[in-house]
Each structure stands twice: as C-alpha cells, then as structure tokens.
C-alpha cells in the first residue's frame, strides 16, 4: 500500500511538471536542447533479453547527448522504490547509414548497492559489477525491421574456470503504427550457445509491446504494455510502463 501511495504521488507531481514541458516523443523528452535529452519511465517490472531483473516497481531515468555528428553518449538507470535493485549503464553509440555500433557498460552491483562489488572503478573480472557489451544493429530502409547482434566481451560473465563466456544474443524486431495511432512492436531473440541467457542455444525472448498516448485534460501521458515470453525457461511477464517526461 505504501508503494502505491508513493507512485501515485510521484505520477501526480510528474504530470504537473510535464504540462509545462510536454514530451516530444513517446519515450523521450528534450528537456535542455535538441542535443541533450532527459527522460523518465516508470515500470511495473523490468525484463532484459527475456530475463526478469526485478519484480518491483522501478524508475528508469535516461540522459543522452547527441551533439557530436553520428555519435550518441548516454546513461540509463533502474532503481526500484523498495531498494531491491539498482543499475547504472553508460553507453556510446555510433551510426553509419543504416548501421549502428554501440558499446555498453552495464554496472549492476549485486545483491545490493552495499555489496562488495559496488565499486564503479573496479574492473577486476573476478569481483567487478561491470559487464561490457559490444552491439551492432542494422535497420532496413524499406521496412521497419531491425536486426541486432550482441556479445559480452568483458566483465562478470564468467564460466566455472573463470574465463569469459562471451555470451551472445541475437534479436529481430519489427514495428508499425496502427490506424488507432498506437504503435506495436514485435521482437524475437535468442542465444546461439551456452551463455548467461540460457544453458544451450535457444530462443529466450519473444513478445510484443504496444505504446499509446493517454489524454489527461491538457496533458498527454505516453504509456506502454509489453508481453514478454521466455520460451526456453517457460516464463511470461506482462509489464506496464508510463513516461511522465
């Protein structure tokens, strides 16, 4: 009950702020200028590549700088309202035509921010809370289809012998807009070998996401809902998100 009251109060305050600074896009707000953006999403749960990272309501802030040609620098976070989970990711993305190359630094000190590995500048692979992920993607120009390949190249992705697993993930996604104005995207992803995602080659992420705008008086609130299925593990999640700014 306390969590619901906190969320209700936060949403009300966010709505007052966002009326003066309406979001330019469903999931992104340009708070400073066209080069610097700040946004926030509130989600009922959080899943990543078919795996559930937290069961709690959480806040996901994002800040991006795109003032350098073809290059985007950003930071993304995830914080649960009960302090169950915390994550901060830094990334640099470079676009070249339809191709994109991104280097992520996922920093997820577990089991909590008070854990032994909660030291951002410790990159010793045996104790670090970092995962370094190299990703490449291609978006087709004629159809809204995107292909992505990702490999964890360093960090806390180790096998029993202490060597890097090089966990790899492939994903295809397709997005289109319905006549109602809603946007729906479909996705399917999997790993080609034993990895952090599953213990053999398998499909680990399958589902769709619907995004729409909800009118509240003069304010437009972007909301979304996702059905995420992990066929390999037999899991299913229904996740709701709102973007107050």
N, C-alpha and C positions, 0 to 999 in steps of 0.2 A: 504493500500500500504506500509506503514511504517513497519507493522508487517511482510509482505512478504520479504522485504529487510533484516530485522533483521534475519529471519530464513535462508535466502539464504546465508548470511554472516557467520552465525554460522555453517551451514552444510559444507561450504567450508573449514572453519578452522578445523572442526572436522575431515574431510576427510584427511587433511594434517597430523594431529596427529595420526589418526588410521592407516595410511600407515606404520608408524614405529611400531605401537602396534596393529596388527590385532586382531580382536575379535576371541576368541576361540570357541564361540558358538553364536547362532543367537541372543540371548537376554542378554548375559553375557560376560564380559571381565575380564580376570585375570590380573589386572594392577600391582599388587605388587608381589604376590606369589600365590601358589595354595591354601593357606589358606585364603587370603584376596583378595576380588574381588571388582572392581568398574565398574559400567556400567551406560549408559545413554540412555534413549529412548525419542524421540520427537514425540508427538502425536497431531493429529488434534483436537481431543476432548478427554474427559475421562469419561468412564462409569464404574460404580461399582455395580455388582449384579443387573443389569437391570435398574439402575437409572443413569441419566446423572448428573455428578458433575460439569462439566464446558463445555461451548461451545467454549472455546478459545484454540488456540494452546498452548501447555504446554510442559515443560521439566520435566522428571521423572528420577532423579538420584537414584541409589541403591548402597549401600555398604554392603558387607557381610563378616563375619568372620566364618570360619568353621574349625578352628584348634583344636577344642575340639571334641573328639570322639562322633559321633551321634548328636552333638549339633551345631546348626547354629544360630548366632546372626546377626541381620541386621537392617538397616534403609532404608526407602523408602520415597521419597518426590515427590510432584507435585506442580509446580509453573507455572502459566500462564504468558505469555510475557507481558500482559497488567495489571498484578497485581490484576486480578479479583478473583483469587482463590489461596489458599495456604494450603498445608497439609504436615505433617511430621508424619510418622508411624514408631514405633520401634517394633521389634518382636524377639521372641526366639522360635526356632523350634527344637524338639527332634524326631529323627527317631528310630523306633524299628522294624526291619524287613520291612514289607510292610506297617506298620502303621506309621503315623506321628501325632504329637501333637504340636500345635502352639498357643502361646499367643501373641495377637496383642494389641498394644496401638495406636489407631488412634487419632491423635491430629489435629483437624480441627477447628481453631478459626474462627468463622463466626460472622458477614458477611465479616470481613477482619482481617488482622494481627494487625490492630489498634483497634480492638474490645475489649470490656470489658473482654471477656473470653480468651484473648490471654495472658495467664499466665500458662506456662507449669507445674508449681508445684502446681497449684490449682486443687485439686481433689474433691472439693465440688460438688456433683452431680447436684445441682440446678443451678450452673453457669459455670461448667467446660466445656472445649472444648475437653475433652477426651472421647473416647469410648473404653472399654476393651472387647476384643473379644476372646473367647476360641473356638478353632477349632480342630477337629480331622478328619483325612482322611485315606483312605485305597486304595492302588494301587494294582491291581491284577497282579500276576506274569506272567500268561499265555497270557493275553490280555491287551492292553494299555487302560484299563478302570480305572478311578479314582472316588471314592465316597467321598464326603465331607459333614460334618455337622458343623454348627457354631452357637454360641449363644452369644449375647452381655450380659455380666454379670455385667457390671457396667458403669456408666457414663451418658452422656446426652441422654439417651434412656428412656425417662420418659412418663408416661401417664398423664391424667389430674389431678390425685390425687397426683402426684409426686413420684409414685412408678415405679420401673424398669419394662419395658415391657418384658424384656428377649427376644428380637427379635431374631428369629431363622431362619436359612436359610440352605437348603439342595441343593446339586448340584452333578450332574453326568457329567463327561467329558470323551471323547474318542478321541484319537489322533493316526494318522497314516501318513506315508510318501508315497507320490505318486511316480509314475515311473519318473516323471519330476524332482524329488528331492525336490519338495515343501512339506511342512508339513501342514496338515489340522487337526484342532481340532474342535469337536462339543461339545456343552455344553447345559444343561438344568438345571434350578434351580428355587426353589420356597420357599415360607414360609408356615408353617403349621397352622398359626394362625394370628390374627390381630397383626401387628408389624410395625416397621419403614419402611418395604418394601412395605406393602400394608395393606388395612383395613380389609382384611379377608384372609383365606387360598387361595393361588393362585399361578400359575406359573408366575414369574416375570422376568426371564432371559432365553432367548433362542436364539441360533445362532451358528455361526462358525467363525473360524479365520484361515486365510491362511498366512503362513510365507515362504519367499524365499530369496535367495541371489541375488543381482543385481551387476554385474561386471561393475566397472567404472575404465577403464585402469587396473592397477595392484591392485586396491583396491576392496574388496568385501564388499558391503553395505547390511546388513540384513534389510529387510523391511517386513511389515505385514499389512494385512487389515482384519477388523472384521465387520461382520453384527450382530448387537445386537438388538433383539426384546424383548419388554416387553409386553407380551400378556395381562396382567391384565390392563395395562394403555393404550394399543394400540399405544405404541411408537416404533419407529425404528431408529437406528443410524448406519451409515457407518463410521467407524473410521480407519484412516491410521496411521501407526507408522513407524519410522525409527530409527535404532540403530547405531549411528556413532561410538560408542565404548562401 
